[in-house]
Amino acid sequence: MGASAELETILSLPVEQRLGRLVDFADRLWAADAPDPAVVDATRDALVFLVNQSAGTGQQRVLVGQALGHLGDPRLRRTNHDNYWVDILFDDGTGFQVGRSMVTTDEYRDWFESGGYDDDACWSAEGLAWRASAPHTWIQLANDPEVPHLVVPNQPVVGVTWYEAEAYARSKGARLLTTAERRWVMRGAEKRPYPWGAPFGEGNANTREEALGRPCAIGLYRTDRTPEGVWDLAGNVAEWTADGTDDQRIIHPGSWARPSMASWAKALEMASPDTRSADLGFRICRD
């Protein structure tokens, strides 16, 4: 059976029977030398449909998101695309723009491999000093054969220090959010405790209770988004912010590795700016 016919057969199945077979089919397409572009596009569309339907268990959905990431997730944009940014307004009419999603592995890897990481102009003096003494680069860690589930292209980038996050943001003409800005994005004028309101509930965000044990694709938990369309603010991956002290930075701790108590809008923790963690990434904003 040809690939197109096989895909048609899979898509004729009920959704609950389609999940595993479509992921397996997508994985084979990804591994193929020269897959038919039309079949790849149709498979992407079919995976996006499953994401949008929140179909399957959490473990099934994380594999759907991973397969979509490997084939190229059409939902995601780069910083030069208007749809990357979401307008945020304060009560007084002032505001800023924030990334709809956290910075992805694909975005960060492209920046690193295209030479952006080596552009001294993007780094603070403290960041340059850290970079000069760092025992490993992010790319070395990301290429470890033990961590492929942490570096899927459409998942939030993890294992990034505060210095690296700051340099990346500067390279895009952007910056990290302050804690007050991030809290406003998550709460809005309604003062929501979580992006969707209250209570926390079940199945609304990728926290420890979901038992995925890993990050997932951006926007896989469709409830974990604000009315304006900013994704993954309560769970999935914790976020660096711009604020801190001389030797500590503030993070919002909500992530796949933390319980739901770490997810509410006002939660915060301190971490050394040279911290690398499998559940810590960042989001950017611009004035």
C-alpha positions in Angstrom: 0.0 0.0 0.0 1.3 3.4 -0.9 1.8 6.1 1.7 -1.1 8.2 0.5 -3.5 5.2 0.6 -2.2 4.2 4.0 -2.9 7.7 5.3 -6.4 7.7 3.9 -7.1 4.4 5.6 -5.8 5.7 8.9 -7.9 8.9 8.6 -11.1 6.8 8.0 -10.8 5.3 11.5 -12.5 6.7 14.5 -10.3 9.2 16.4 -9.6 6.9 19.3 -8.3 4.2 16.9 -6.5 6.7 14.7 -4.1 8.1 17.3 -1.4 5.4 17.6 -1.5 4.5 13.9 -1.1 8.1 12.8 1.8 8.7 15.2 3.5 5.5 13.9 2.9 6.6 10.3 4.3 10.1 11.0 7.4 8.7 12.6 8.0 6.6 9.5 7.6 9.6 7.3 10.1 11.5 9.3 12.6 8.7 9.0 12.1 8.3 5.2 14.7 9.6 2.8 12.3 11.5 0.5 8.7 11.4 1.6 6.0 12.8 -0.6 5.6 16.4 0.4 1.8 16.2 -0.2 1.6 13.3 2.2 3.7 15.1 4.8 1.4 18.1 4.6 -1.7 16.0 5.0 -0.1 14.2 7.9 0.7 17.4 9.6 -2.9 18.6 9.2 -4.2 15.3 10.6 -1.9 15.7 13.7 -2.9 19.3 14.2 -6.6 18.2 14.1 -5.9 15.7 16.9 -4.1 18.4 19.0 -7.0 20.8 18.5 -9.5 18.1 19.5 -7.4 17.3 22.7 -7.9 13.7 21.6 -6.6 10.7 23.6 -4.9 10.3 26.9 -2.1 12.6 28.0 0.5 10.0 27.1 -1.0 9.6 23.6 -1.3 13.3 23.1 2.4 14.0 24.0 3.4 11.5 21.2 1.0 13.3 18.8 2.7 16.6 19.6 6.2 15.0 19.3 5.4 13.5 15.9 4.1 16.9 14.7 7.3 18.6 15.9 9.4 16.2 13.9 7.4 16.8 10.7 7.3 20.6 11.2 4.6 22.1 13.3 2.6 24.6 11.1 1.0 26.3 14.2 4.3 27.9 15.2 5.8 31.2 13.9 9.1 33.1 14.1 9.6 36.5 15.7 9.4 38.2 12.3 5.8 37.0 11.8 3.1 39.2 13.2 1.2 36.2 14.6 4.1 35.4 16.8 3.2 38.4 19.0 0.2 39.0 21.2 -0.7 42.6 22.2 -1.1 43.1 26.0 -2.7 46.2 27.4 -2.6 47.4 31.0 -5.6 49.2 32.5 -4.0 52.6 31.8 -3.8 51.9 28.1 0.0 51.3 27.9 1.2 47.8 26.9 3.7 45.6 25.2 3.8 42.5 23.0 4.6 39.0 24.3 5.4 35.8 22.5 2.4 33.6 22.0 4.5 30.7 22.9 7.7 30.1 24.8 10.8 30.0 22.7 11.0 26.6 21.1 13.8 24.2 20.7 13.7 24.8 17.0 14.0 28.5 17.3 16.8 28.3 19.8 18.7 25.6 17.9 18.5 27.7 14.8 19.9 30.8 16.6 22.7 28.7 18.1 23.7 27.0 14.9 23.4 30.1 12.7 26.0 31.9 14.8 23.8 34.1 17.0 25.2 32.5 20.1 28.7 33.8 19.2 27.6 37.4 18.6 29.1 39.2 21.5 26.8 42.2 20.9 23.9 40.3 22.3 25.5 39.4 25.6 25.8 41.4 28.8 29.3 41.7 30.4 28.2 39.1 33.0 26.9 36.8 30.3 30.1 37.0 28.3 32.1 36.1 31.5 29.8 33.2 32.1 29.9 32.0 28.5 33.8 32.1 28.5 33.8 29.8 31.6 30.9 27.5 30.9 32.0 23.8 30.8 29.4 22.8 28.2 27.4 24.6 25.5 23.7 24.1 25.1 24.2 22.2 21.8 26.5 19.7 23.4 23.9 18.9 26.1 21.1 18.9 23.6 22.9 16.3 21.5 23.2 13.9 24.4 21.5 10.6 23.2 19.7 10.4 26.6 17.6 13.5 26.1 15.8 13.4 22.7 12.5 13.7 24.4 13.6 17.1 25.9 14.7 18.7 22.6 11.7 18.1 20.2 11.5 21.0 17.8 8.0 22.2 18.8 8.6 21.9 22.6 9.8 24.8 24.7 13.6 24.9 24.8 14.9 23.7 28.1 18.3 23.6 29.8 18.9 27.3 29.0 20.6 29.6 31.5 19.4 33.1 32.3 22.4 34.5 30.5 21.6 32.6 27.4 17.9 33.5 27.5 18.8 37.2 27.9 21.2 37.0 24.9 18.7 35.3 22.7 16.0 37.9 23.6 18.4 40.8 22.8 19.3 39.2 19.4 15.6 39.4 18.5 15.2 43.0 19.6 13.3 41.8 22.6 13.7 41.1 26.3 12.6 38.8 29.1 9.3 39.7 30.9 9.4 41.2 34.3 7.5 39.2 37.0 4.8 41.9 37.1 4.3 41.7 33.3 4.1 37.9 33.3 1.6 38.0 36.1 -0.5 40.5 34.2 -0.4 38.4 31.1 -1.6 35.3 33.0 -4.2 37.1 35.2 -5.5 39.8 33.0 -7.8 42.5 34.2 -10.1 39.8 35.6 -7.3 38.7 38.1 -7.5 35.1 37.0 -5.5 32.7 39.2 -4.8 30.6 36.1 -5.1 31.4 32.4 -8.5 29.7 32.2 -9.8 31.1 35.5 -10.5 28.8 38.4 -10.4 26.2 39.9 -7.2 24.5 38.7 -9.1 21.4 37.8 -7.7 18.3 36.0 -6.1 18.0 32.6 -5.8 21.7 32.1 -2.0 22.1 32.1 1.1 19.9 31.9 2.0 19.6 35.6 3.3 16.7 37.7 -0.2 15.5 38.2 -0.5 14.7 34.5 2.4 12.2 34.9 3.9 12.8 31.5 7.3 13.1 33.0 8.5 15.5 30.3 7.8 18.7 28.4 5.2 18.5 25.6 4.5 20.4 22.4 3.6 24.1 22.7 -0.1 24.5 23.1 -0.9 20.8 23.6 -2.9 21.6 26.7 -5.4 23.9 25.0 -6.9 25.1 28.2 -3.6 26.5 29.4 -3.9 29.7 27.4 -5.3 33.2 28.0 -8.3 34.7 26.2 -5.7 36.6 24.1 -4.1 33.4 23.0 -0.9 33.2 25.1 0.0 29.5 25.6 1.5 27.4 28.4 1.6 29.9 31.3 0.6 27.5 34.1 2.5 24.4 33.1 4.7 22.6 30.7 8.0 24.5 31.3 9.0 27.0 34.0 10.1 30.5 32.9 13.0 32.8 33.5 12.0 36.4 34.1 14.0 39.6 33.9 13.9 40.2 37.7 16.2 39.2 40.5 19.1 40.1 42.7 22.8 40.3 42.0 23.2 36.5 42.1 19.7 35.2 41.8 16.9 35.4 39.2 13.2 35.0 39.6 11.4 32.2 37.7 7.7 31.2 37.4 8.0 27.6 38.5 4.9 26.0 36.9 6.1 23.0 34.9 5.8 19.3 34.0 8.0 18.5 37.0 6.2 20.5 39.6 2.8 20.1 41.3 -0.1 22.4 40.4 0.6 24.5 43.5 3.6 25.9 41.5 1.3 27.0 38.7 -0.8 29.9 40.0 -0.1 33.3 38.6 1.7 34.7 41.7 4.0 31.7 42.2 7.7 32.5 42.0 11.1 31.0 43.0 14.7 32.1 42.9 17.4 30.4 40.9 21.1 31.1 40.1 21.4 32.6 36.6 23.7 29.8 35.5 21.1 27.1 36.3 20.3 24.6 33.6 17.2 22.5 34.2 15.1 20.1 32.1 11.9 22.0 33.1 13.1 25.6 32.7 12.9 27.8 29.6 11.8 31.3 28.7 9.5 33.6 26.8 10.3 36.9 25.2 8.5 40.2 24.9 9.0 43.6 23.2 7.9 47.2 23.8 
